[in-house]
Amino acid sequence: MKSVQQFIKFSTIGLLNTILTYLIYLILLTPTNPTIAMGVGYGITSLLGLALNNRWVFATHANLKSVVVKYYSTYLFTWLLSVGFAHVADNWFSMNAQLIPLGSLLITVPTNFFLSKFWVFPHQKPLKEVRHYGNQ
């Protein structure tokens, strides 16, 4: 049940980040260009996603410095999966091009979730109480 709740929260953050990235993109598109607008939007929302996943979804409250490399490695890996899926779906299976992003999401969202849950933000077990027998 906890994993289902985490997946819902994780997906909610993903949807929020997608909307925010698009809004930032639209705001910056005129004064800059599409590449800069998308880069800034993605950069800002990826930091937001990192913080929210750490505090709200997985509640590890880990030091962000300790998880940032794993977090962005996970996103790079799922991006490569997405691009690879698009290539295979288009070239090998002649999938409708408009459906490729949806098919990609069916693979990358769960993959990203499980990598985040078990590798990036693993549950921290509380330390056992240390007893000092000589100080009683």
Secondary structure, 3 states (H helix, E strand, C coil): CHHHHHHHHHHHHHHHHHHHHHHHHHHHHCCCCHHHHHHHHHHHHHHHHHHHHHHHHCCCCCCHHHHHHHHHHHHHHHHHHHHHHHHHHHHCCCCCCCCHHHHHHHHHHHHHHHHHHHHHCCCCCCCCCCCCHHHC
